[in-house]
Amino acid sequence: MANMQKLKADNLVGLGNHDQRRTQHHKNADIDVDRSGLNYDLVAGRTNHFKTDIEAYINKHKTSQRAVRKDAVLVNEMNGLFRTIAIFLLI
C-alpha cells in the first residue's frame, strides 16, 4: 500500500510541521509524542525547515540559470506502509 503526492512550495511548511510533529493535533491516536525526540535525520546539515532546505538543494543542483517557477512541483512525497520518503526532484 502506497500513496504518492506532489507538493509545491506552499505545501512544504505544512509538511515540515507534520513530520516534525510541531502541533498537538494528530489524526493517529497511537502517536507517542514523548518518543518524537528519538527521531533523527539521515542527512546532516539540514535546518528544521523543509521549504528552506529543499529550495537550497534545488538552487545548488540546478543546471539552468533560470529561476524556479513559483508553481513548480518541488517534492514528490511517497507514503508507504513502513515509512515516509520525501524524494527531492531536480528541476
Secondary structure as the mmCIF struct_conf table of DSSP 4:
data_model
#
loop_
_struct_conf.conf_type_id
_struct_conf.id
_struct_conf.beg_label_comp_id
_struct_conf.beg_label_asym_id
_struct_conf.beg_label_seq_id
_struct_conf.end_label_comp_id
_struct_conf.end_label_asym_id
_struct_conf.end_label_seq_id
STRN STRN1 ASN A 3 LYS A 8
HELX_RH_AL_P HELX_RH_AL_P1 ALA A 9 ASP A 19
TURN_TY1_P TURN_TY1_P1 GLN A 20 ARG A 21
BEND BEND1 THR A 23 GLN A 24
BEND BEND2 LYS A 27 LYS A 27
TURN_TY1_P TURN_TY1_P2 ALA A 29 ASP A 30
HELX_RH_3T_P HELX_RH_3T_P1 VAL A 33 LEU A 38
BEND BEND3 LEU A 42 VAL A 43
TURN_TY1_P TURN_TY1_P3 ALA A 44 GLY A 45
BEND BEND4 ASN A 48 ASN A 48
HELX_RH_AL_P HELX_RH_AL_P2 PHE A 50 HIS A 61
BEND BEND5 THR A 63 ARG A 66
HELX_LH_PP_P HELX_LH_PP_P1 ALA A 67 ARG A 69
TURN_TY1_P TURN_TY1_P4 LYS A 70 ASP A 71
STRN STRN2 VAL A 73 ASN A 79
BEND BEND6 LEU A 81 PHE A 82
STRN STRN3 THR A 84 PHE A 88
HELX_LH_PP_P HELX_LH_PP_P2 LEU A 89 LEU A 90
#
